[in-house]
Amino acid sequence: AMFWKMILLAGMRRRSQALMAVLCATIGAATLLCLATICLVVPAQMSDELRAYGANLIVTAEDGFDDASACDVAGIVRAAAPAQAALYRYESVRINAAPYTLAGIDARDVRALNRHWNVEGEWPSAGNVMMGRDVAAALGVTVGSTVTIGIRDDESDATLRHGRRSTDILSADGTPMRVGGIVDTGGAEDALVYADSGDLQRLAGARGADVLEFSSQGTEAELSTL
């Protein structure tokens, strides 16, 4: 009791010194908290933001990826560090009789991987495609337009077939699909057309993906090792 009485009396007699001591302790604690935040939280947040700008690891295969091989590769990458992944399948198509590349994707995965993409309208879904800005401008289409998409012949239009040059590229046959969205990235993506992977499978048949992209939290050394 005497101890606490001495402390109380000292505090009452020296209020300014006591307040200054409390203030100094508060400032010191706040400074330590700020330093801890800068050292621990900010680098993690910066890494997350940088990963929003797309893939930092791209894996390809000569014969593509079936489901099993895609899972194996994803397991290896994620064993090194947490990573988001997206699959891409590419096919040569005719859109309104002009040649383009159609990418089959899972919109949810690609959207999570490329949060910096500027999309007007909607991402690909059943019956709806998303066009790159350059393709949309060349075709003169907007969100809500309908285009006709057909898979191009395996042979190039420059090859001779039955003594004649193939005119597959000029064909207007195909499947009508709605332009649900237009993507503007300022990069190569603006020259592609994106469709739901299920729609592409119905157009071109079933096969595996051509490219696996990862947004990995791994360091440069870890990615180089992979």
Protein Blocks (a to p, Z undefined) as FASTA:
>chain_A
ZZmmmmmmmmmmmmmlmmmmmmmmmmmmmmmmmmmmmmmmmmmmmmmmmmmnocfbdcdd
fklpafklmmmmmmmmmmmpgcdddddddddddeehiacddddddfklmmmmmmmbcceh
jaddehiacddfklmmmnopaehiacddddddfbdfkbceehiacfklmpcbdcddddfb
dcdehpaklmpccddfklmmmmnopaddfbdcdddfbdfklmmmZZ
